[in-house]
Structure formats: structure tokens, C-alpha cells
């Protein structure tokens, strides 16, 4: 994540949904000269719903462009097939959108209105359709609405909810969030009897907040240049109850008076079997509709002039007090706890502004050291919790042992729980987020908070600037340790000891300089534990790629045996001694190995001894001070998956850290490498649905999902658009109708 995006997390920022409204020929024929005003009225009602505080965000629907298609051939192909119409409209609308967000007519989403009866795979009860989570995707930020009267404003708000990544309230991901009142909110599967006091469910508010927090609504942050003004008059003052009935049931329909349902449900006349009947779509009278002398409908209630002012006067929201700090995410080792505040002092009303600014604050907690857990890091513990679960492609058989994977993981993915199966090259994202307070990487004191890496010091305090000194002391000045260094320039074939590094050593660096930059010169670094087992490159088996080695709570980074400058580095004090070895093969040139590390100074005694340098092996000699290549950390990968490239700064520096020019060019470490070895999300096609008709020409469709490498369903923009399967809808003919 970028620094700017991290700052926006947990912050309520005003969002402006720049919208293009499109009406087809059927709309033009039905509404005539009043069409544009009717469309703007629908949007004004939808905009008011998005201003309700139950959505817990500041969202403004604004219209920047209106198009009316008077000639069918100039518009998208529109039919009763809702899914096909949506696809056609999405493709068509893109050509009318100026690419620059600064253009006055650039829009973030497009909405098509039609009088065509839209049908799904099984029934024609469909009133609208949209893709999920596509608001800033220029190709797919679109929705289609069947105009059945002023209640189409609610359909519009519902479909825009899908574009904002909201599922239906009875969807699986809403279980446990909504409770039992899931049928009376905007994202109900069948919209009726809307709870006007809380039109948006807790799940809808949570899903849109998470969606925006994760950076999927950045295109909505710019204010529109010249939006088209929405009507300020209430819709019921423009269209009386009779006109509302005509919009829904046709020009012959009139209002069916019923004192028991005044304002709550609009009943309209119609015919059935030659008889005059009253019928309804179970929606209230439009706000502002007259319901008696000096009375008007507001939110389904008949109110007088004094009561109406309560609904007319906007009230801007203001933040309440911060709540108590919640439970710490960790019992030791540095966790995170949260405090929340609500926009309830007062709650915004009647289109008033929602609060802006930080709504969540967090801080460090339980920063004391954890008891030693066999030297395991906190991330190791999280990976090992999945050991009992078998995961494809391993199937049944011996239990899989999971260990953290760091090397090759993109910086933006370092707060995901990426684990590798020991003894294999397979790795998976076992959790989308590590536990709050988990270090982002072995070489950083920053920690993960809600899946994002945030700055923290070595004192485990978020926002702290404290760093470890070369001795591994937090905030130290480097005076408590001494440097041990040496080289090895000859060795017999086979494994040969270079140096045994004691427990407690810090800032270990071992470099094996290949001759003339050769990738394989016959000498390779190896690491052996105190018990004689190999941690790296034992049994004449080499690890060619960069990797992070977790050993007894310490993490060592290895460059890979194929690097021109083979290298081992540590990021924390060594918990147990390790022996660095060199593996020499054949009669190739002798190794050129240099090592340095720091150990704690012995306590001063009364008698000062002359300084001496301990030789760590018979080949170790005093290090020659010279310029050397200094490397920075790898930058962001050019791709998040598949095959990309990373770059890093590689500079020649003298012993004082100043730029120099006398480093050996053949030993210059690579400044570019391949990355993003995680598999890209893949399109997954479902089975064909049954034909929509039992005889004659019908249509069938199949679902398309974007599936990540861990099997979870992602927003469709995560998959490669160019590889998207085309045939999701097709015609079918089971048998000819007799």
C-alpha cells in the first residue's frame, strides 16, 4: 500500500459518485418532454438515501451527464435478458466516458433506465442488475434499471449498492452482522417495507466501509466540476398520487384511496378479468405527496406543516466522544487495540453532512517480551496453526508443516499470512491478514494493522522512531558490542568451516564473492547447527533462489547460490550458535569469503589489556578496509502476481559511507530480479442454467467468478480482463413449441 492510502484508512472522507444517466427509446416515448426532470427526480431520491447516516460514510450522488437514446440503433442492444443487456450497456457506455477524471463529463458510474421488462434466468421479477464491487472500474461500473415508477429510485440505490460491493442482506458474508432484521433494508433480496429510520443494514455499512478503506473508491475523492443540479422539491409535490400510479401501472391507472394505507402503501386502479381492482407494488407514497388539507407524506407518515419542518431541515453530523480502548490483539510481544467514535453528536439528518475525519484510532499494547516458545516467531506460530489442515494440492497423507514465506512476497502482501509447505515449493495465503501486531517482515520493526503495514519502532510502539543499534540494543548507541570480522581465501574440496558465530551475535553478514562475477564458481555457503544438522545447503544440495531461513526464533536471509554475490544476513540476535561453512566443488578457483558480526563486549576489569583480535579459524585474517557495494531493500513488484520485476538501489560506498567508484564491477549485486511468483487469480465458469423456456427460443446463462489462489472469491476486477470468458449467456431451444 502507498503511504497516502495508509493515511486514509479508518478515515471518513467525502466521496462524490459522478454519474451518467442514460434513458433508452422506451423511456423517451413514455415520459416525453418530462423525461430528464423525471430522471433527476429519481436520482435525488436515491441521493437522499445515500445521505442517510446508517451507511456510515459521506457519499454524494451527483449527475454530470444525461443521454437520451431516441434512435434504437445508436444505443446498446437492450432486451428482456437482463444479464446480456447489462453486458451490452457496460461495453457501450465506455466509449462515451472521457478518460481523464478532470474532464467535466467524466463519470464514475453509468446507469441505464428502460421500460423494458427485465428477466433473470428463471423469472421476470428482475428490476435491476449490476456487477459487484466495480465502482472505479471504467469497464464495469454500470447498472441497469427497469423503470416502474418513482420506486425505481430505490432500485437505483440498491443496484449502486452492489457497485459499492454490498451483497444482499441474506448473503453468507452478512451472517452474524445483520441479526434478524435483514428483510427491511436497501440490500434485501426483495425490496419492500423499507425501514426508513435505518435504510442501510449493518452489513451494507460494513461492506462499503471496508471496500473504501481498502482503496477501491479512490476515483470518488475528486469533487465534480459542474454537476447537473438535482431537484430540490420533494417528488410528491411534482407528481401527485394519480401520476405516481400512471408511472407504475400505465396511463389509465389512478390512485385507489384507502384510509388505512395513507402514505404507507400506494394503491392504484387496474383491471383483472374485466373487473376494476386495486393493486400495489408495496411502496409508500412519494415524499411530499398531499395526504389531506395542509398535510403531506414524509417517510411513509402523514404530517402537518410543523411536523414537516422536522424532515425538511438538514442537520449536519458531528463526532461523539472516543469509546474505551478494546481488547489487545496479543497478550505479549506488542499487540494493537482500537477505540472507535460515532457520528452521533448529533446524528446527521435530512441530507445533512456526515462526519469527516478519523473514526478509528489504534495504539500499541502488551509490548513486553513473550516467554520463549521454542524460539518460534509470532508469524511462525500463526502458520503452524494450519498444520492439521490439509490443503490442495497435497490431498490426504502426512500432515503438512507450514512455515512463513518472506522472500518473493510483494511488499503490499507482507501483512497476509503467506506460508510455505516445508520440503516443497508450494505456498498459500492461509489468512488474508495476519494478527494485528505481527511484524511486517524480519528486517523491519513495523507492524501489521488490519492488513496494512504501519510504522513502529524497536520498542514495539506504533509511530515510534526508535531503532536497533548494531549491537541489537533498542535505542542504543553501538557502544556495548564489538565487531568481529575475517576472511577465508582457501579451502579443501567438500565442506569446510569458516567461522562459528556465537549465540547473541547481531548484524551478521557473510559474503562469498564469485570469481569475475560467475554465477557458479564451485564455492557455496552453507550453515550448520550446533547439533550437526544443516540449516542451509547441506548434503551437497543447493538452494538457488533467495529465501528467508527461520531458525530458533532468528531469521537469516540468503541470496541464493546462483547470485553473483552470495550472501547471508541476520536481522535479530542469534538465539543459538551457528557454523558458517563453505562447500567447495572440484578444482575451481578458491573461495573469497568475508564475514562480519557483532558480539557483546566483555565487562571491563581493573587491568586494561592490550587490544587483540581473536582468529575465528586458521584461515581468518584481518579484514582489508575498502569500498563495497551497499544495497537497499527491494522495491514494489511491477505486478501483484504472475511474472513481474523488482528493483533496488545498489551503490558503491567507502568505509565512511560516502559515494565511491572503486568497487569491483564484476561483483556488483543485481539491481533487478523477477518477482510476483504468486499465481494470478483465475476466471472460473459455472455450469449452464436450465433453459429459460421449456419450448421455443429461450436463453441460458452461467456464473463467472474470479477465484484467488487460496480459493476465495475476489471482485471481478482482480482477474485479467483480456482472459475473461465471453460466452456467459447463450440462446437455447429445448424443443419447438407445437
Secondary structure as GFF3:
##gff-version 3
##sequence-region A 1 738
A	DSSP	alpha_helix	3	8	.	.	.	ID=ss1
A	DSSP	beta_strand	11	12	.	.	.	ID=ss2
A	DSSP	beta_strand	15	23	.	.	.	ID=ss3
A	DSSP	alpha_helix	25	31	.	.	.	ID=ss4
A	DSSP	three_ten_helix	32	34	.	.	.	ID=ss5
A	DSSP	alpha_helix	35	50	.	.	.	ID=ss6
A	DSSP	three_ten_helix	53	55	.	.	.	ID=ss7
A	DSSP	beta_strand	59	68	.	.	.	ID=ss8
A	DSSP	three_ten_helix	72	74	.	.	.	ID=ss9
A	DSSP	alpha_helix	82	94	.	.	.	ID=ss10
A	DSSP	beta_strand	109	114	.	.	.	ID=ss11
A	DSSP	beta_strand	128	130	.	.	.	ID=ss12
A	DSSP	beta_strand	142	146	.	.	.	ID=ss13
A	DSSP	alpha_helix	152	163	.	.	.	ID=ss14
A	DSSP	three_ten_helix	172	174	.	.	.	ID=ss15
A	DSSP	alpha_helix	202	213	.	.	.	ID=ss16
A	DSSP	three_ten_helix	218	220	.	.	.	ID=ss17
A	DSSP	alpha_helix	235	238	.	.	.	ID=ss18
A	DSSP	alpha_helix	241	249	.	.	.	ID=ss19
A	DSSP	three_ten_helix	259	261	.	.	.	ID=ss20
A	DSSP	beta_strand	267	272	.	.	.	ID=ss21
A	DSSP	beta_strand	275	280	.	.	.	ID=ss22
A	DSSP	beta_strand	290	292	.	.	.	ID=ss23
A	DSSP	beta_strand	295	298	.	.	.	ID=ss24
A	DSSP	beta_strand	301	304	.	.	.	ID=ss25
A	DSSP	alpha_helix	305	312	.	.	.	ID=ss26
A	DSSP	beta_strand	335	340	.	.	.	ID=ss27
A	DSSP	beta_strand	357	358	.	.	.	ID=ss28
A	DSSP	beta_strand	360	365	.	.	.	ID=ss29
A	DSSP	alpha_helix	378	384	.	.	.	ID=ss30
A	DSSP	beta_strand	402	404	.	.	.	ID=ss31
A	DSSP	three_ten_helix	411	413	.	.	.	ID=ss32
A	DSSP	beta_strand	417	421	.	.	.	ID=ss33
A	DSSP	beta_strand	427	431	.	.	.	ID=ss34
A	DSSP	beta_strand	447	449	.	.	.	ID=ss35
A	DSSP	beta_strand	452	454	.	.	.	ID=ss36
A	DSSP	beta_strand	481	488	.	.	.	ID=ss37
A	DSSP	beta_strand	494	501	.	.	.	ID=ss38
A	DSSP	beta_strand	506	513	.	.	.	ID=ss39
A	DSSP	three_ten_helix	515	517	.	.	.	ID=ss40
A	DSSP	beta_strand	523	529	.	.	.	ID=ss41
A	DSSP	beta_strand	534	536	.	.	.	ID=ss42
A	DSSP	beta_strand	547	551	.	.	.	ID=ss43
A	DSSP	beta_strand	554	558	.	.	.	ID=ss44
A	DSSP	beta_strand	565	570	.	.	.	ID=ss45
A	DSSP	beta_strand	578	584	.	.	.	ID=ss46
A	DSSP	beta_strand	593	600	.	.	.	ID=ss47
A	DSSP	beta_strand	628	631	.	.	.	ID=ss48
A	DSSP	beta_strand	644	647	.	.	.	ID=ss49
A	DSSP	beta_strand	650	653	.	.	.	ID=ss50
A	DSSP	three_ten_helix	665	667	.	.	.	ID=ss51
A	DSSP	beta_strand	672	675	.	.	.	ID=ss52
A	DSSP	beta_strand	682	688	.	.	.	ID=ss53
A	DSSP	beta_strand	697	707	.	.	.	ID=ss54
A	DSSP	beta_strand	713	714	.	.	.	ID=ss55
A	DSSP	three_ten_helix	716	718	.	.	.	ID=ss56
A	DSSP	three_ten_helix	721	723	.	.	.	ID=ss57
A	DSSP	beta_strand	729	733	.	.	.	ID=ss58
###
